[in-house]
């Protein structure tokens, strides 16, 4: 496909594809990304599209599939985030006794509430890794594979989370 053909197809279909994607995913920024990716793939794969009805059918089908993939990914991401929020409460309840035995005199409800807040203040990646480690009991290697990051990053983030939580708890309850 030459540049002129691509520009013709792009100018003819971009706006209608964008509107179509917006209806499917409801977020304009996501719809723009999807449509841009469709056109990028057309260029990258040197798809031989002619500016006719078959190009339109191909582009709308590709957009529909990309939108479905996006929605499926969002659903999985939302489920993970919901489980992560629930796991913070479970983590608090599971480990509260252990913390209380090390820090006598702290009221468990105060510590539980504060620990929840403290976990929420961790940076996103640090919090996600910490919850996977402590709530789900995943080994560092499993977390690294699951998140597609290095083992060293996982180790540093878990350590960072523990240090931060200990400091926040000590600071909050130092006078009790």
N, C-alpha and C positions, 0 to 999 in steps of 0.2 A: 504494500500500500504506500503510495507516495504521500507527501506532505499535503498536497492540495486535496486529495481524497479525504484524508484524515480531518482536515479543517472543515470540509463540507459536512462530513458526518457529525463532527463535534458541534458545529454551529446549529445544525438541523435538529439534533436530539438532546443536547445537554440540558436545556431548560425543562423539557418534558420528563426526562429521566430523573432530574432533581425533584420535581414535584411528585413524581411517582414514589421515589424513595422516601420523601418526607411523609407521605401518607402511610407508608409501611412502618417506618421506624420512629416517626414523630419528633425526632431531633434533627434540626437542620444541619448542624455541624457533622453529625454522623452520616446524614444523607449525602452531604457534599463529599465527605471522605469516600463513601461507597462509590459514587458516580465517578469521582476522579480515579479511583482504583480500577474501575471498569475500563476507562479510556486508557489508563496506563497499561493495563494488560493487553488491550488491543494493539497498542504500539509495540510493547515488549515482545509479544508473540507473533508480531508481524501478520496479524490476522488479515486476510485478504477480503475485506468488506467493501462492497460497492454501495454508494449512497442510494440505496433503494429500500424496498420493504423488508428484504431479508436482513439487512443491517439493523433496521428498527426492531425486528423480532428478536434477533440475537441480543441486542443491547438491553431490551426490556427483560428478557429471560435471565440474562446475566445479572442485571440489577436486582431482580426478584430473588435470585439465589443468594446473592451477597447480603441482601437485607435479611433473609431467613437465617443465614449464618451469623450475622450481627446479633439478631434477636436471641438466638440460641446461646451465643456467648454471653450476652447480657443477663440472661436468665441464670446461667451457671454462676456468673460473677455475683449476682444478687443473692443467690442461695448460699454461696460461700461467705459473703459478708454477713448475712443473717446468722449463719452458724457460728461465725467468729464472734458476733455480739453475744450470742447465747453462751458460747464457751467461756467468755470472760467471767460471766456470773458463776458458771460451774467451777472454773479455776479458782475463783475467790472462795467458794464454799469448800472445795476439796483441800485447799492449802491453808485455810485460815487457822486450823488447829496447829499445824506445823509452825506457822509464824508466831502464834500466840505462845507456844511453849518457849520460843526463843526470845520473845519480847513480853515478859510478864507484866500485867497491869494494864494492858491495852484492851479496851472494850471491843469485843468482836464485831459488833455492828458498826462502830466507828471505823475500824480497820477495813472491814469489807467494803463499805461505801467508799472509803478513801482509795482502796486498792483498785476498785473499778475505775475511778476517775484517773488514777495514776496510769493505769494500763492504756486508757484512752488518749493520754497525752503523748504516748510513745509515737515516733514517726511511723507512717503506714507500714513500710516494709518491716521495720523492727517489730511492731505489734503483731503483724501477720506471722512472722517467723516464731515469735515467742509463743503465740497461741497454738500454732501447729506443734511446737515442741512440748509445751506443758499440758495443753488440753487434750490434744489428739495423741500425744505420746510418740510422735514420729521421731525417728533418729535423724541426726543432722544430715546424713547422706540422703535420706529419703526426702527431707525438706529441700535440699539442694536440687535433687532431681525433679521434684514436683514443681518448684518455682523456676527451674532452669537457671540457677545461679551457682556460684562456686561454693564448695564446702567451707572455705575460709570466711566467706561473707556470712554464712549461716552462723558459724561459731562466734564471730565478732558481734553479730546482731543479738544473739541470745545473751551473750556476756554483757553487752551494752544495756539490754533491757533489765537484766537482773541488778546491775549496778544502779541504774536509774531508779528502779522501784525501791531498792533498799534505801537509797538516799532520800527519796521522797517520803517514805514511811518513817525513817528516823527523824527527819526534819519536822514532820507533822506531829509526831508523838513524843518528841524529846522531853517535854516537860511533864508528861503523865507518869 
